[in-house]
Amino acid sequence: MQDLAREEKFGYAARKLKTDGSKVGYDPVPGDICCYAPWGNVCMYYGDHGFESLVRLGSIGTDGIDALASHRGDVTVSFEVVK
């Protein structure tokens, strides 16, 4: 994932995420994991972004925000669904 505007990390999954049938449009808060609907990429927010064409996927929790914000440059991440 790459840093964008010192407020988010973004990157692409192995395949484009589909947002068909999802509510598109969301104002993320720090810790949110979202899909940017027009491109199908994944975004993780650590700063204030504002309303965008996003679908919320989940959250990294408050413990991960500082680590995400303090990491400069690209970062490799993996996601796991927690039920």
C-alpha distances in whole Angstrom, upper triangle without the diagonal:
4,7,9,13,13,13,9,6,5,4,8,10,12,15,15,15,19,20,24,26,24,24,22,22,21,20,18,18,16,15,15,12,13,13,14,17,18,15,14,10,9,8,9,12,13,16,18,17,20,21,19,19,17,18,17,16,17,16,15,18,19,19,15,15,16,14,11,13,14,11,11,9,5,5,6,7,10,12,16,19,21,24
4,6,10,10,11,8,5,5,6,10,13,15,17,17,18,21,22,25,28,25,25,23,22,21,20,18,18,16,16,16,14,15,15,14,18,18,15,15,11,11,9,10,12,13,14,17,16,19,20,18,19,18,19,19,18,19,18,17,20,20,20,16,15,16,14,11,12,13,10,9,6,5,7,9,11,14,16,20,22,24,27
4,7,6,8,6,4,7,9,13,16,19,20,19,20,23,23,27,29,26,25,23,21,20,18,16,16,14,14,15,14,15,15,15,18,19,16,17,13,12,10,10,10,10,11,14,13,16,18,17,18,17,19,19,19,19,18,16,19,19,19,15,13,14,13,10,9,11,9,7,6,6,9,12,13,16,18,21,23,25,28
4,6,6,5,6,7,10,14,17,20,21,19,19,22,22,26,27,24,24,21,19,18,16,14,15,14,15,15,14,14,15,13,17,17,15,16,13,12,10,10,10,11,10,12,10,14,16,14,16,15,18,18,19,19,18,18,20,20,20,17,15,16,16,12,11,13,12,11,10,10,12,15,16,19,20,23,25,27,29
4,5,7,9,11,14,17,20,24,24,23,23,25,24,28,29,26,25,22,20,18,16,14,15,14,16,16,16,16,17,15,19,19,18,19,16,15,12,12,11,11,9,10,9,12,15,14,17,17,20,19,21,21,20,19,21,20,21,18,15,16,16,13,11,13,13,12,12,13,15,18,19,22,23,26,27,29,32
4,6,8,11,15,18,21,24,25,24,24,26,26,29,31,27,26,23,21,19,16,14,14,12,14,15,16,16,18,17,21,21,20,21,17,16,12,11,9,8,7,9,10,13,16,16,19,18,20,20,21,20,18,17,18,17,18,15,12,12,13,10,8,10,10,9,10,12,14,17,18,21,22,25,26,27,30
4,7,10,14,17,20,23,24,22,21,24,23,26,27,24,23,20,18,15,13,11,10,8,11,11,12,13,15,15,18,19,18,19,16,14,10,9,6,5,4,6,7,10,13,13,16,15,17,16,17,17,15,14,16,15,16,14,10,11,13,10,8,11,12,12,12,13,14,17,17,19,20,23,24,25,27
4,6,10,14,16,20,20,19,18,20,20,24,25,22,21,18,17,15,13,10,10,9,10,10,10,10,12,12,16,17,16,15,12,10,6,5,4,6,7,9,8,12,14,13,15,13,15,14,15,15,13,12,14,14,16,13,10,12,12,8,8,11,11,11,11,11,12,14,13,16,16,19,21,22,25
4,7,11,13,16,18,17,16,19,20,23,25,22,22,19,18,17,16,13,13,11,11,11,10,11,12,12,16,17,15,14,11,8,6,5,7,8,10,12,12,15,16,15,16,14,15,15,15,15,13,12,15,16,16,12,11,13,12,8,9,11,10,10,9,8,8,10,10,13,14,17,19,21,24
4,7,10,13,14,13,13,16,17,20,23,20,20,18,17,16,16,13,15,14,13,12,10,9,9,9,13,14,11,11,7,6,4,6,9,11,13,15,13,15,16,14,14,12,14,14,13,14,14,14,17,18,19,15,14,16,15,11,13,15,13,13,11,9,10,10,10,13,13,17,18,21,24
4,7,10,11,11,11,15,16,20,22,20,21,19,19,18,19,16,18,17,16,14,11,11,10,10,13,14,10,9,6,5,7,9,12,15,17,18,16,19,19,16,16,14,15,15,14,16,16,15,19,21,21,17,17,19,17,14,15,18,15,15,12,9,9,9,9,11,12,16,18,21,24
4,7,7,7,9,12,14,18,20,19,20,18,19,19,20,18,20,20,18,16,13,12,10,10,12,13,9,8,5,6,9,12,15,18,20,21,19,21,21,18,16,14,15,15,14,16,17,17,21,23,23,20,20,22,20,17,19,21,18,18,16,13,12,11,11,11,12,15,17,20,23
4,5,6,7,11,14,17,19,18,20,19,20,20,22,20,21,21,18,16,13,12,10,12,13,14,11,8,7,7,10,13,16,19,22,23,21,23,22,19,18,15,15,15,13,15,17,17,20,23,23,20,21,23,21,18,21,23,20,21,18,15,13,11,10,9,10,13,14,18,21
4,7,9,12,15,18,21,20,23,21,23,24,25,23,25,24,22,20,16,16,13,15,16,16,13,11,10,11,14,16,20,23,25,27,25,27,26,23,21,19,18,19,16,18,20,20,24,26,26,23,24,26,24,21,24,26,23,23,21,17,16,13,12,11,12,14,16,20,22
4,6,9,13,15,18,18,20,19,21,22,24,23,25,25,23,20,17,15,12,14,13,14,11,9,9,11,15,17,21,24,26,27,25,26,25,21,19,17,16,18,16,18,20,21,25,28,28,25,25,28,26,23,26,28,25,25,23,19,18,16,15,14,14,16,17,20,22
4,6,10,12,15,15,17,16,18,19,21,20,23,23,22,19,15,13,10,10,10,10,8,5,7,9,13,16,19,23,24,25,22,23,21,18,15,14,13,15,14,17,20,21,24,27,28,25,25,28,26,23,25,27,25,25,23,20,19,17,16,15,15,17,17,21,23
4,7,9,12,11,14,13,15,16,19,18,21,21,19,16,13,10,7,9,8,10,8,5,7,8,12,15,18,21,23,23,21,21,20,16,14,12,10,12,11,14,17,18,22,25,26,23,23,26,25,22,24,27,25,26,24,21,20,18,16,15,13,15,15,18,20
4,6,9,9,12,11,14,16,19,19,22,23,21,18,15,12,9,10,8,10,9,6,9,11,14,17,20,23,25,25,22,22,20,16,13,12,10,12,12,15,18,21,24,27,28,25,26,29,28,25,27,30,28,29,27,24,23,22,20,18,16,18,17,20,21
4,6,5,8,8,11,13,16,16,20,21,20,17,14,11,8,9,6,9,10,8,11,12,14,17,19,23,24,23,20,20,17,14,11,9,7,10,10,14,17,20,23,26,28,25,25,29,28,25,27,30,29,29,28,25,25,23,21,20,18,19,17,20,20
4,6,9,9,13,15,19,20,23,25,24,20,18,14,12,12,9,11,13,11,14,15,18,21,22,26,27,26,23,22,19,17,13,12,10,13,14,17,21,24,26,29,31,29,29,32,32,29,31,34,33,33,32,29,28,27,25,23,21,21,20,22,22
4,7,9,12,15,19,19,23,25,24,20,18,15,13,14,11,14,16,14,17,18,19,22,23,27,28,26,24,22,19,17,14,13,11,13,14,17,21,24,26,29,31,29,29,33,33,30,32,35,34,35,34,31,30,29,26,25,22,22,20,22,21
4,6,9,11,15,16,19,21,20,16,15,12,11,12,9,13,15,12,15,15,16,18,20,23,24,23,20,19,16,14,11,10,7,9,10,14,17,20,22,25,28,26,25,29,29,27,28,32,31,32,31,29,28,27,24,23,20,20,18,20,20
4,6,8,12,14,17,20,19,16,15,12,11,12,10,13,15,14,16,16,16,18,19,22,22,21,18,16,13,12,9,8,7,9,11,14,17,21,22,24,27,26,25,28,29,26,27,31,31,32,31,29,28,28,25,24,22,22,20,21,21
4,7,10,12,16,18,18,15,14,10,9,9,7,10,12,12,14,14,14,16,17,20,20,18,16,14,10,8,6,6,5,9,11,14,17,20,22,24,27,25,24,27,28,25,25,29,29,29,28,27,26,26,24,24,21,23,21,23,23
4,7,10,13,16,17,14,14,10,10,9,9,11,14,13,15,14,14,15,15,18,18,15,13,10,7,6,4,5,6,9,12,15,17,20,21,22,26,24,22,25,26,23,24,27,27,28,27,26,26,26,24,24,22,24,22,24,24
4,6,9,13,14,10,11,9,10,10,11,13,15,15,15,14,12,13,12,15,14,12,10,8,5,6,7,5,6,7,11,12,14,17,18,19,22,21,19,22,23,21,21,24,25,26,26,25,24,25,23,23,21,22,21,22,23
4,7,10,12,10,11,10,12,12,13,16,17,17,16,15,12,12,11,13,11,9,7,5,4,6,9,8,9,9,13,13,13,16,17,17,20,19,17,20,21,19,18,22,23,24,24,24,24,25,23,23,22,23,22,23,24
4,7,8,6,8,8,11,11,14,16,17,16,15,13,10,9,7,9,9,7,7,7,7,8,10,8,9,8,11,10,10,12,13,14,17,15,13,16,18,15,15,19,20,21,21,21,20,21,19,20,18,20,19,20,21
4,6,6,9,10,14,14,17,20,20,19,17,15,12,10,7,8,7,6,8,8,10,12,14,12,13,10,12,11,9,11,11,11,14,13,10,13,16,14,13,17,18,20,21,21,20,21,19,20,19,20,20,20,21
4,6,9,11,14,16,19,21,21,20,18,14,11,8,5,4,5,7,9,11,13,14,16,14,15,12,13,11,9,9,9,8,11,10,7,10,12,10,10,13,15,17,18,18,17,19,17,18,17,19,19,19,21
4,7,10,13,15,18,21,21,19,16,13,10,7,5,6,8,10,12,14,15,16,17,14,14,11,11,8,5,5,6,6,9,7,6,9,11,9,10,13,14,17,18,18,16,17,14,15,14,15,16,16,18
4,6,10,12,15,18,18,16,14,10,8,6,6,8,10,11,11,12,13,13,14,11,10,7,8,6,4,6,8,10,12,10,9,13,14,11,13,16,17,19,19,18,17,17,14,15,13,15,14,15,17
4,7,10,13,16,15,13,11,7,6,5,7,10,12,13,12,14,14,13,13,10,9,6,5,5,5,7,10,12,14,11,11,15,15,12,14,17,17,18,18,17,15,15,12,12,10,12,12,13,16
4,6,9,12,12,10,8,6,5,6,8,12,13,14,12,13,12,10,10,6,5,4,5,7,8,11,13,16,18,15,14,18,18,15,16,20,19,20,20,18,17,16,14,14,12,14,14,16,18
4,6,9,8,6,6,5,6,9,11,15,16,16,14,14,13,10,8,6,5,6,7,10,12,14,17,19,21,18,18,21,21,17,19,22,21,22,20,18,17,17,15,15,13,15,15,17,19
4,6,6,5,6,6,7,10,12,16,16,16,13,13,11,8,6,5,7,9,10,13,15,17,19,21,23,20,19,22,22,19,19,23,22,22,20,18,18,18,17,18,16,19,19,21,23
4,6,5,7,9,11,14,15,19,19,19,15,15,13,9,6,6,7,10,11,15,17,19,22,24,26,24,23,26,26,22,23,27,25,25,24,22,22,21,20,20,18,20,20,22,24
4,6,8,11,12,16,17,21,21,20,17,16,14,10,7,9,10,14,15,18,21,22,25,27,29,26,25,28,28,24,25,28,26,26,24,22,23,22,22,22,21,23,23,26,27
4,6,9,11,15,17,20,21,21,17,18,16,12,10,10,12,14,15,18,20,21,25,26,28,25,24,27,26,22,23,26,24,24,21,19,20,19,19,19,19,21,22,25,27
4,7,10,13,16,19,21,21,18,18,17,13,10,9,10,12,12,15,17,19,22,25,26,23,22,25,24,21,23,25,24,24,22,19,19,18,17,16,16,18,18,21,23
4,7,10,13,17,18,19,16,17,16,13,11,10,10,12,11,14,16,17,20,22,23,20,19,22,21,17,19,22,20,20,18,15,15,14,13,14,13,16,17,20,22
4,7,10,13,15,16,14,16,16,13,12,10,10,10,9,11,12,13,16,18,19,16,16,19,18,14,16,19,17,18,16,14,13,12,11,11,11,14,14,17,20
4,6,10,12,13,11,13,13,11,12,9,10,9,9,11,11,11,14,16,17,14,13,16,15,12,13,16,15,16,15,13,12,13,11,13,12,15,16,18,21
4,7,9,11,11,13,14,13,14,11,12,10,10,9,8,8,11,12,13,10,9,12,12,8,10,13,13,14,14,13,11,12,10,12,11,14,15,17,19
4,6,8,8,11,12,12,14,12,13,11,12,11,9,9,11,11,13,10,8,11,12,8,9,12,13,14,15,14,14,15,14,15,15,17,18,19,21
4,7,9,12,15,15,17,15,16,14,15,13,11,10,10,9,11,9,5,8,9,7,6,10,11,12,14,14,14,16,15,17,17,19,20,21,23
4,6,10,13,14,17,15,17,15,17,16,13,13,13,12,14,12,9,10,12,10,8,11,13,14,16,17,17,19,18,20,20,23,23,24,26
4,6,10,12,15,14,16,15,17,16,15,15,15,14,17,15,12,14,16,14,12,15,17,17,19,20,20,22,21,23,22,25,25,25,27
4,7,8,12,11,14,13,16,16,15,16,17,17,19,17,14,16,18,15,13,17,18,18,19,19,20,22,21,23,22,24,24,25,27
4,6,10,10,13,13,17,17,17,18,19,19,22,20,17,19,21,18,17,21,22,22,22,23,23,25,24,25,24,26,26,27,28
4,7,8,11,12,15,16,17,19,20,20,24,22,19,22,24,21,20,24,24,24,25,24,25,26,24,25,24,26,25,26,27
4,5,9,11,14,16,17,19,21,22,24,22,20,23,24,20,20,24,24,24,23,23,23,24,23,24,22,24,24,25,27
4,7,10,13,16,17,20,22,23,26,24,22,25,25,22,22,26,25,25,25,23,24,24,23,23,21,23,23,25,26
4,6,9,12,14,16,18,20,23,20,19,22,23,19,20,24,23,24,23,22,21,21,20,20,18,20,19,21,22
4,6,9,12,15,17,19,22,20,19,23,23,20,21,25,24,25,25,23,22,21,19,19,16,18,16,18,19
4,6,8,12,13,16,19,17,16,20,20,18,19,23,23,24,24,22,21,20,18,17,14,15,14,15,16
4,7,10,12,16,18,16,16,20,20,17,19,22,22,24,23,21,19,18,15,14,11,12,10,12,13
4,7,9,12,14,13,13,17,17,15,18,21,20,23,23,21,19,18,15,14,10,11,9,10,11
4,5,8,10,9,10,14,14,12,15,18,18,20,21,20,17,17,14,13,11,11,11,11,13
4,7,8,6,7,11,11,10,12,15,15,18,19,17,15,15,11,12,10,11,11,11,14
4,6,6,7,10,11,11,13,15,16,20,21,20,18,18,15,15,13,14,14,12,15
4,5,5,8,10,10,11,14,15,19,21,21,18,19,17,18,16,17,17,16,18
4,6,7,8,9,11,12,14,17,20,20,17,18,16,16,16,16,17,16,19
4,6,5,6,9,10,11,14,16,16,13,14,12,13,13,14,16,15,18
4,6,5,6,9,10,13,15,16,14,15,14,16,15,17,18,18,21
4,5,5,6,9,12,15,16,14,16,15,18,18,20,21,21,24
4,6,5,6,10,12,13,11,13,12,15,16,18,20,20,23
4,6,6,9,10,11,9,11,11,13,14,17,19,20,23
4,6,8,10,12,11,14,14,17,18,21,22,23,26
4,6,10,12,11,14,15,18,20,22,24,25,28
4,7,8,8,11,12,16,18,21,23,24,28
4,7,8,12,14,18,20,23,26,27,31
4,7,10,13,17,19,23,25,27,31
4,7,10,13,16,20,23,25,28
4,6,10,13,16,20,22,25
4,7,10,14,17,19,23
4,7,10,13,16,19
4,7,10,13,16
4,7,9,13
4,6,10
4,6
4
